[in-house]
Amino acid sequence: MSACLGAVVQAPVTAILIIFEMTHQFAVVPGLMLAGLVSQAIARPFVRVNFYDEVRQDGHEMHHVIPPRDLRSWQNLPVSAIANFQPAVIEDQSEAALRALLERHPYRFFPVLLDGALKGIAPRTELELALSEKRAPRLEPARTCKPDESIRGSQMALVESTTGTIAITRDEDGKLLGFLTLHDLLRAQVSMSERER
């Protein structure tokens, strides 16, 4: 049991301590240590991160934010601390590509890139309507910010955005780096309030 737990969560010392606490048998500690060592030697070449970092929920990659202790210092963090840097983007507006994108991703808003430049935000409902009417989707204007802008500065932009999203772009060429939604902001705030309890 110790070997399995240690390999899955990649925390062999924790696994040894848990089993020892369950049994209170000093005689099993050398065996637990050997099992932990062998399990790590086998598991580490195959899996680089632990089980909890690989957990996905409802097809979404979960980003764990550990905010500072107080709201003021948390709001001074850069927006890049809570943004999604692997957004699902639309680069091909063909019917087949849009249908595949909607099937793969459950998101409500998608940034649209044409020739690498951000052209706007496509709501899921508009994409579905455009596909049924055999026309190009109408895009909402994209609000943008830089990755080093503070969370405080981006909050109002998120609220004022018609889509509740902000595209994070690079200074030099305006290339899309990441995507921030009201959901990301709320999840980070809930994480902070849970930590304060």
Backbone as CSV, one residue per row, in Angstrom:
resi,resn,N_x,N_y,N_z,CA_x,CA_y,CA_z,C_x,C_y,C_z
1,MET,0.827,-1.178,0.000,0.000,0.000,0.000,0.883,1.256,0.000
2,SER,1.925,1.256,0.788,2.841,2.390,0.855,3.514,2.625,-0.487
3,ALA,3.938,1.564,-1.143,4.605,1.681,-2.435,3.662,2.263,-3.474
4,CYS,2.438,1.801,-3.500,1.443,2.288,-4.464,1.140,3.760,-4.227
5,LEU,0.852,4.127,-2.993,0.549,5.516,-2.664,1.741,6.422,-2.972
6,GLY,2.932,5.995,-2.587,4.131,6.788,-2.841,4.380,7.009,-4.313
7,ALA,4.115,5.981,-5.138,4.322,6.107,-6.582,3.282,7.012,-7.228
8,VAL,2.040,6.881,-6.811,0.961,7.652,-7.428,1.076,9.137,-7.100
9,VAL,1.288,9.462,-5.840,1.359,10.874,-5.456,2.786,11.398,-5.424
10,GLN,3.745,10.528,-5.694,5.166,10.866,-5.695,5.570,11.547,-4.393
11,ALA,5.129,10.948,-3.306,5.476,11.423,-1.962,5.762,10.208,-1.096
12,PRO,6.932,9.561,-1.268,7.205,8.316,-0.564,7.299,8.472,0.951
13,VAL,7.847,9.574,1.423,7.972,9.766,2.875,6.585,9.890,3.511
14,THR,5.701,10.612,2.851,4.322,10.736,3.347,3.653,9.368,3.390
15,ALA,3.848,8.574,2.359,3.248,7.237,2.321,3.781,6.371,3.461
16,ILE,5.071,6.455,3.723,5.664,5.677,4.822,5.063,6.104,6.152
17,LEU,4.966,7.409,6.368,4.411,7.906,7.628,2.946,7.527,7.809
18,ILE,2.172,7.564,6.747,0.754,7.191,6.845,0.615,5.731,7.263
19,ILE,1.358,4.850,6.608,1.258,3.425,6.940,1.784,3.169,8.355
20,PHE,2.888,3.822,8.717,3.401,3.642,10.075,2.376,4.117,11.109
21,GLU,1.735,5.250,10.865,0.719,5.751,11.801,-0.470,4.794,11.906
22,MET,-0.766,4.098,10.827,-1.890,3.150,10.861,-1.526,1.901,11.661
23,THR,-0.269,1.467,11.569,0.113,0.199,12.201,0.811,0.361,13.541
24,HIS,1.546,1.454,13.742,2.372,1.665,14.938,3.366,0.521,15.149
25,GLN,3.882,-0.015,14.053,4.849,-1.108,14.095,6.191,-0.610,13.554
26,PHE,7.172,-0.472,14.442,8.497,-0.041,14.003,9.147,-1.073,13.092
27,ALA,8.765,-2.302,13.228,9.381,-3.380,12.445,9.076,-3.249,10.947
28,VAL,7.984,-2.578,10.572,7.636,-2.477,9.147,8.308,-1.296,8.461
29,VAL,8.915,-0.389,9.228,9.498,0.825,8.641,10.597,0.507,7.615
30,PRO,11.561,-0.394,7.889,12.564,-0.687,6.846,11.939,-1.234,5.565
31,GLY,10.945,-2.085,5.704,10.263,-2.610,4.514,9.527,-1.517,3.755
32,LEU,8.906,-0.591,4.498,8.214,0.535,3.857,9.200,1.430,3.112
33,MET,10.364,1.633,3.726,11.379,2.467,3.083,11.886,1.821,1.794
34,LEU,12.115,0.520,1.837,12.562,-0.199,0.645,11.481,-0.170,-0.437
35,ALA,10.229,-0.405,-0.037,9.119,-0.370,-1.000,8.977,1.019,-1.619
36,GLY,9.147,2.064,-0.804,9.068,3.431,-1.322,10.169,3.729,-2.312
37,LEU,11.373,3.263,-2.007,12.507,3.474,-2.903,12.293,2.768,-4.239
38,VAL,11.851,1.525,-4.189,11.614,0.756,-5.416,10.477,1.387,-6.228
39,SER,9.403,1.802,-5.535,8.262,2.391,-6.257,8.661,3.683,-6.962
40,GLN,9.520,4.486,-6.329,9.964,5.729,-6.962,10.858,5.438,-8.161
41,ALA,11.716,4.432,-8.023,12.609,4.071,-9.130,11.809,3.606,-10.349
42,ILE,10.685,2.970,-10.113,9.849,2.491,-11.220,8.948,3.598,-11.752
43,ALA,8.330,4.391,-10.867,7.322,5.375,-11.285,7.905,6.612,-11.950
44,ARG,9.005,7.133,-11.451,9.519,8.426,-11.936,9.890,8.447,-13.424
45,PRO,10.447,7.388,-13.996,10.725,7.449,-15.445,9.454,7.530,-16.293
46,PHE,8.334,7.019,-15.775,7.108,6.990,-16.559,6.240,8.234,-16.364
47,VAL,6.196,8.760,-15.150,5.323,9.890,-14.845,6.138,10.972,-14.150
48,ARG,6.151,12.156,-14.747,6.961,13.243,-14.198,6.244,14.035,-13.103
49,VAL,4.919,14.090,-13.139,4.171,14.863,-12.142,3.271,13.931,-11.345
50,ASN,2.865,14.385,-10.175,2.048,13.513,-9.337,0.597,13.474,-9.805
51,PHE,-0.134,12.553,-9.229,-1.523,12.305,-9.604,-2.380,13.564,-9.505
52,TYR,-2.207,14.339,-8.453,-3.063,15.498,-8.220,-2.833,16.600,-9.245
53,ASP,-1.626,16.699,-9.762,-1.363,17.692,-10.797,-1.923,17.266,-12.142
54,GLU,-2.207,15.995,-12.311,-2.747,15.494,-13.567,-4.266,15.394,-13.565
55,VAL,-4.893,15.683,-12.441,-6.346,15.553,-12.347,-7.013,16.576,-13.251
56,ARG,-7.988,16.137,-14.000,-8.782,17.026,-14.840,-10.233,16.903,-14.371
57,GLN,-10.973,18.008,-14.467,-12.360,17.992,-14.038,-13.224,18.459,-15.192
58,ASP,-14.129,17.612,-15.637,-15.070,17.937,-16.705,-14.371,18.420,-17.965
59,GLY,-13.218,17.877,-18.254,-12.504,18.266,-19.457,-11.730,19.554,-19.347
60,HIS,-11.730,20.194,-18.179,-11.013,21.445,-17.979,-9.716,21.182,-17.245
61,GLU,-8.696,21.868,-17.650,-7.468,21.789,-16.879,-7.615,22.736,-15.700
62,MET,-7.413,22.223,-14.507,-7.597,23.025,-13.305,-6.274,23.669,-12.914
63,HIS,-6.297,24.970,-12.753,-5.120,25.705,-12.326,-5.298,26.049,-10.868
64,HIS,-4.351,25.662,-10.068,-4.431,25.938,-8.633,-3.704,27.239,-8.340
65,VAL,-4.442,28.164,-7.769,-3.876,29.461,-7.439,-3.700,29.519,-5.935
66,ILE,-2.514,29.859,-5.490,-2.269,30.052,-4.060,-2.040,31.540,-3.860
67,PRO,-3.112,32.267,-3.547,-2.977,33.706,-3.428,-2.337,34.120,-2.115
68,PRO,-1.903,35.386,-2.020,-1.360,35.887,-0.769,-2.426,35.934,0.317
69,ARG,-2.009,36.270,1.527,-2.914,36.233,2.669,-3.973,37.317,2.666
70,ASP,-3.696,38.486,2.114,-4.688,39.554,2.180,-5.106,39.999,0.782
71,LEU,-6.296,40.586,0.707,-6.890,40.961,-0.568,-6.051,42.005,-1.304
72,ARG,-5.512,42.980,-0.589,-4.761,44.057,-1.245,-3.525,43.510,-1.967
73,SER,-2.754,42.686,-1.297,-1.559,42.162,-1.960,-1.931,41.177,-3.064
74,TRP,-3.059,40.477,-2.899,-3.515,39.565,-3.943,-3.890,40.344,-5.194
75,GLN,-4.556,41.465,-5.035,-4.966,42.258,-6.195,-3.784,42.921,-6.891
76,ASN,-2.655,43.006,-6.223,-1.467,43.579,-6.849,-0.660,42.553,-7.639
77,LEU,-1.048,41.284,-7.558,-0.380,40.256,-8.374,-0.626,40.532,-9.848
78,PRO,0.274,40.092,-10.730,0.010,40.262,-12.166,-1.139,39.357,-12.612
79,VAL,-1.847,39.806,-13.621,-2.988,39.053,-14.134,-2.552,37.682,-14.646
80,SER,-1.289,37.542,-14.999,-0.772,36.262,-15.489,-0.805,35.179,-14.409
81,ALA,-0.952,35.561,-13.131,-0.993,34.574,-12.053,-2.268,33.747,-12.067
82,ILE,-3.340,34.262,-12.664,-4.613,33.529,-12.661,-5.143,33.235,-14.063
83,ALA,-4.414,33.618,-15.107,-4.892,33.454,-16.477,-4.653,32.048,-17.006
84,ASN,-5.353,31.724,-18.077,-5.189,30.459,-18.780,-4.278,30.716,-19.979
85,PHE,-3.099,30.081,-19.980,-2.147,30.314,-21.057,-2.220,29.232,-22.134
86,GLN,-3.268,28.417,-22.098,-3.507,27.430,-23.149,-4.962,27.525,-23.591
87,PRO,-5.390,28.697,-24.079,-6.799,28.841,-24.454,-7.121,28.084,-25.742
88,ALA,-8.384,27.727,-25.880,-8.862,27.122,-27.123,-9.187,28.269,-28.069
89,VAL,-8.440,28.385,-29.144,-8.603,29.509,-30.065,-9.175,29.040,-31.399
90,ILE,-9.808,29.970,-32.094,-10.326,29.704,-33.437,-9.354,30.328,-34.424
91,GLU,-8.711,29.491,-35.226,-7.828,29.984,-36.279,-8.363,29.618,-37.654
92,ASP,-9.224,28.624,-37.690,-9.830,28.168,-38.937,-11.347,28.268,-38.755
93,GLN,-12.006,29.081,-39.586,-13.442,29.291,-39.440,-14.275,28.427,-40.367
94,SER,-13.677,27.359,-40.885,-14.459,26.448,-41.719,-15.474,25.707,-40.852
95,GLU,-16.532,25.249,-41.470,-17.608,24.579,-40.730,-17.091,23.353,-39.982
96,ALA,-16.270,22.549,-40.618,-15.751,21.329,-39.983,-14.875,21.677,-38.776
97,ALA,-14.029,22.696,-38.920,-13.140,23.081,-37.815,-13.936,23.637,-36.638
98,LEU,-14.958,24.440,-36.921,-15.779,24.998,-35.836,-16.561,23.910,-35.108
99,ARG,-17.121,22.973,-35.860,-17.861,21.863,-35.219,-16.931,21.022,-34.338
100,ALA,-15.731,20.754,-34.834,-14.764,19.964,-34.053,-14.369,20.712,-32.782
101,LEU,-14.171,22.019,-32.892,-13.793,22.832,-31.733,-14.907,22.821,-30.678
102,LEU,-16.143,22.971,-31.110,-17.266,22.977,-30.169,-17.461,21.619,-29.502
103,GLU,-17.163,20.549,-30.217,-17.278,19.210,-29.627,-16.167,18.947,-28.616
104,ARG,-14.968,19.441,-28.898,-13.814,19.204,-28.022,-13.819,20.041,-26.759
105,HIS,-14.319,21.284,-26.837,-14.198,22.213,-25.726,-15.567,22.711,-25.254
106,PRO,-15.815,22.687,-23.953,-17.107,23.132,-23.426,-17.165,24.629,-23.116
107,TYR,-16.157,25.384,-23.525,-16.068,26.789,-23.138,-17.180,27.617,-23.775
108,ARG,-17.459,28.771,-23.152,-18.508,29.660,-23.650,-17.979,30.724,-24.604
109,PHE,-16.686,31.034,-24.526,-16.097,32.068,-25.375,-14.763,31.595,-25.927
110,PHE,-14.508,31.974,-27.183,-13.280,31.566,-27.855,-12.626,32.785,-28.514
111,PRO,-11.327,33.035,-28.264,-10.648,34.100,-29.007,-10.461,33.671,-30.460
112,VAL,-10.605,34.624,-31.370,-10.479,34.343,-32.798,-9.198,34.997,-33.317
113,LEU,-8.344,34.183,-33.922,-7.085,34.660,-34.507,-7.135,34.475,-36.014
114,LEU,-6.798,35.525,-36.735,-6.666,35.428,-38.183,-5.271,35.906,-38.545
115,ASP,-4.500,35.048,-39.187,-3.094,35.334,-39.514,-2.306,35.710,-38.272
116,GLY,-2.615,35.072,-37.134,-1.896,35.297,-35.892,-2.329,36.521,-35.110
117,ALA,-3.233,37.326,-35.683,-3.687,38.542,-34.998,-5.057,38.314,-34.361
118,LEU,-5.243,38.856,-33.180,-6.514,38.729,-32.466,-7.561,39.610,-33.140
119,LYS,-8.662,38.981,-33.588,-9.720,39.712,-34.285,-10.952,39.950,-33.423
120,GLY,-11.136,39.154,-32.380,-12.306,39.319,-31.533,-12.574,38.058,-30.735
121,ILE,-13.747,38.041,-30.089,-14.163,36.910,-29.267,-15.455,36.342,-29.852
122,ALA,-15.492,35.034,-30.022,-16.686,34.371,-30.550,-17.408,33.639,-29.432
123,PRO,-18.644,34.070,-29.094,-19.424,33.322,-28.101,-19.884,31.980,-28.677
124,ARG,-19.985,30.988,-27.838,-20.417,29.655,-28.253,-21.795,29.712,-28.918
125,THR,-22.710,30.475,-28.321,-24.063,30.554,-28.891,-24.039,31.130,-30.299
126,GLU,-23.184,32.124,-30.536,-23.072,32.715,-31.871,-22.461,31.727,-32.853
127,LEU,-21.491,30.947,-32.408,-20.897,29.931,-33.283,-21.935,28.891,-33.692
128,GLU,-22.725,28.435,-32.728,-23.762,27.438,-33.031,-24.804,28.005,-33.982
129,LEU,-25.211,29.265,-33.764,-26.189,29.914,-34.643,-25.614,30.112,-36.042
130,ALA,-24.361,30.541,-36.127,-23.721,30.743,-37.427,-23.603,29.429,-38.201
131,LEU,-23.301,28.351,-37.496,-23.215,27.048,-38.168,-24.580,26.613,-38.697
132,SER,-25.633,26.839,-37.917,-26.973,26.432,-38.365,-27.467,27.298,-39.520
133,GLU,-27.030,28.564,-39.572,-27.449,29.477,-40.642,-26.455,29.528,-41.803
134,LYS,-25.388,28.738,-41.718,-24.372,28.658,-42.783,-23.783,30.032,-43.114
135,ARG,-23.312,30.732,-42.062,-22.700,32.042,-42.253,-21.492,32.171,-41.334
136,ALA,-20.732,33.231,-41.546,-19.572,33.489,-40.681,-20.072,34.029,-39.339
137,PRO,-19.444,33.643,-38.245,-19.885,34.136,-36.933,-19.572,35.616,-36.741
138,ARG,-20.453,36.303,-36.020,-20.217,37.706,-35.661,-19.357,37.712,-34.399
139,LEU,-18.345,38.529,-34.395,-17.403,38.558,-33.277,-17.685,39.731,-32.351
140,GLU,-17.460,39.484,-31.076,-17.528,40.537,-30.069,-16.143,41.177,-29.985
141,PRO,-16.074,42.470,-29.646,-14.754,43.089,-29.508,-13.972,42.472,-28.351
142,ALA,-12.672,42.366,-28.537,-11.814,41.755,-27.513,-11.202,42.840,-26.642
143,ARG,-11.359,42.705,-25.332,-10.642,43.566,-24.385,-9.287,42.921,-24.157
144,THR,-8.248,43.712,-24.112,-6.902,43.167,-23.952,-6.186,43.808,-22.774
145,CYS,-5.192,43.105,-22.286,-4.298,43.650,-21.268,-2.940,42.970,-21.419
146,LYS,-1.960,43.523,-20.759,-0.607,42.970,-20.794,-0.443,41.976,-19.637
147,PRO,0.460,41.001,-19.749,0.599,39.975,-18.704,1.048,40.511,-17.350
148,ASP,1.707,41.670,-17.341,2.174,42.210,-16.065,1.194,43.191,-15.426
149,GLU,0.039,43.403,-16.057,-0.981,44.276,-15.467,-1.539,43.623,-14.206
150,SER,-1.884,44.428,-13.226,-2.355,43.873,-11.951,-3.768,43.320,-12.073
151,ILE,-4.093,42.394,-11.174,-5.447,41.846,-11.125,-6.437,42.968,-10.852
152,ARG,-6.065,43.903,-9.990,-6.938,45.042,-9.676,-7.299,45.802,-10.946
153,GLY,-6.314,46.047,-11.805,-6.564,46.782,-13.040,-7.425,46.018,-14.025
154,SER,-7.336,44.701,-14.000,-8.095,43.903,-14.963,-9.526,43.617,-14.521
155,GLN,-9.814,43.764,-13.238,-11.158,43.429,-12.747,-12.238,44.273,-13.424
156,MET,-12.024,45.571,-13.513,-13.031,46.431,-14.125,-13.156,46.150,-15.613
157,ALA,-12.035,45.873,-16.267,-12.076,45.536,-17.690,-12.880,44.258,-17.918
158,LEU,-12.751,43.290,-17.017,-13.528,42.055,-17.125,-15.023,42.334,-16.991
159,VAL,-15.369,43.155,-16.014,-16.789,43.463,-15.780,-17.372,44.248,-16.955
160,GLU,-16.603,45.176,-17.504,-17.097,46.013,-18.602,-17.100,45.287,-19.946
161,SER,-16.374,44.205,-20.058,-16.324,43.452,-21.311,-17.680,42.824,-21.605
162,THR,-18.087,42.850,-22.865,-19.379,42.260,-23.240,-19.367,40.743,-23.095
163,THR,-18.179,40.149,-23.097,-18.073,38.690,-22.981,-17.593,38.237,-21.611
164,GLY,-17.174,39.167,-20.751,-16.624,38.783,-19.449,-15.273,38.111,-19.589
165,THR,-14.528,38.501,-20.630,-13.213,37.908,-20.880,-12.196,39.001,-21.208
166,ILE,-10.936,38.684,-21.003,-9.830,39.561,-21.403,-8.783,38.699,-22.094
167,ALA,-8.311,39.182,-23.233,-7.215,38.517,-23.931,-5.908,39.137,-23.451
168,ILE,-4.974,38.302,-23.043,-3.669,38.785,-22.582,-2.719,38.739,-23.774
169,THR,-2.189,39.905,-24.109,-1.367,40.013,-25.311,0.040,40.494,-24.978
170,ARG,0.955,40.216,-25.873,2.355,40.614,-25.713,2.513,42.078,-26.105
171,ASP,3.430,42.772,-25.456,3.645,44.195,-25.705,4.088,44.479,-27.145
172,GLU,5.092,43.750,-27.606,5.744,44.089,-28.871,4.815,43.972,-30.070
173,ASP,4.179,42.804,-30.226,3.428,42.555,-31.449,1.943,42.263,-31.232
174,GLY,1.477,42.319,-29.995,0.063,42.071,-29.726,-0.334,40.612,-29.853
175,LYS,0.635,39.708,-29.856,0.334,38.278,-29.977,-0.417,37.786,-28.747
176,LEU,-1.422,36.933,-28.969,-2.215,36.381,-27.868,-1.367,35.425,-27.042
177,LEU,-1.283,35.701,-25.740,-0.530,34.841,-24.823,-1.451,33.986,-23.971
178,GLY,-2.556,34.575,-23.525,-3.448,33.862,-22.623,-4.833,34.468,-22.651
179,PHE,-5.690,33.913,-21.804,-7.097,34.299,-21.788,-7.557,34.295,-20.343
180,LEU,-8.277,35.311,-19.953,-8.773,35.426,-18.589,-10.273,35.627,-18.637
181,THR,-11.001,34.847,-17.833,-12.453,34.968,-17.774,-12.873,35.357,-16.360
182,LEU,-14.117,35.794,-16.237,-14.664,36.077,-14.913,-14.617,34.824,-14.050
183,HIS,-14.788,33.665,-14.669,-14.729,32.394,-13.942,-13.351,32.207,-13.304
184,ASP,-12.292,32.521,-14.041,-10.928,32.410,-13.498,-10.748,33.332,-12.297
185,LEU,-11.251,34.551,-12.420,-11.138,35.523,-11.332,-11.905,35.060,-10.101
186,LEU,-13.133,34.587,-10.305,-13.941,34.122,-9.178,-13.330,32.893,-8.521
187,ARG,-12.801,31.967,-9.331,-12.184,30.772,-8.774,-10.980,31.142,-7.909
188,ALA,-10.189,32.115,-8.363,-9.030,32.558,-7.589,-9.468,33.240,-6.296
189,GLN,-10.546,34.040,-6.349,-11.033,34.706,-5.139,-11.599,33.709,-4.141
190,VAL,-12.306,32.694,-4.629,-12.824,31.651,-3.738,-11.672,30.895,-3.096
191,SER,-10.631,30.616,-3.885,-9.460,29.927,-3.345,-8.827,30.750,-2.238
192,MET,-8.770,32.071,-2.424,-8.193,32.925,-1.405,-9.054,32.943,-0.146
193,SER,-10.378,33.030,-0.299,-11.248,33.073,0.882,-11.235,31.747,1.619
194,GLU,-11.109,30.629,0.897,-11.029,29.312,1.552,-9.740,29.216,2.366
195,ARG,-8.682,29.792,1.849,-7.399,29.734,2.534,-7.432,30.560,3.831
196,GLU,-8.218,31.645,3.816,-8.282,32.509,4.990,-9.045,31.878,6.145
197,ARG,-9.858,30.864,5.859,-10.672,30.247,6.916,-9.858,29.445,7.873
